[in-house]
């Protein structure tokens, strides 16, 4: 069986951006499922990799990104998801977790061939990351309750596209087995 990794996309966040008011309700509902995935992955020694936007802070590193989010007004969304000492972290600047990041190399070093994508935003970063994973011949699974959206209709369409066009498995966090 191919080695799996859980990728947490952009959940270390201050929610200080234009669409935050639209995203926050969905993010709040996704956090418990993401926590469930993290717990499951850690119990089964599945690598957890955070792929997080640097929010234009080019001198930032993952510790700074986490500290800033935990000091922000929505720390309650970040606290239960924060990386532990075993977690890996890739800083990204664009939508895809692969675009000009070392993630592809890291996955190769770990022998990972299956990604479980969770986080935000379903119709943006999750969708583009799933496409980039697919073109790299990686298997993709997306727990629909562990992704957050800005627009529900676009999220539904993105999940359908991932399933149909990228052969992604769409399920719930509860249904995922390692």
JOBELHU-V929007 format. One record per helix or strand of 3 or more residues. SS is the DSSP state (alpha for helix, beta for strand). FROM is the first residue (numbers start at 1). TO is the last residue. If there is no record, write none. Layout:
SS|FROM|TO, SS|FROM|TO
//
This chain:
beta|3|9, alpha|20|43, beta|47|53, alpha|62|70, alpha|75|79, beta|88|92, alpha|103|110, beta|112|120, alpha|122|135, beta|139|148, alpha|152|166, beta|169|171
//
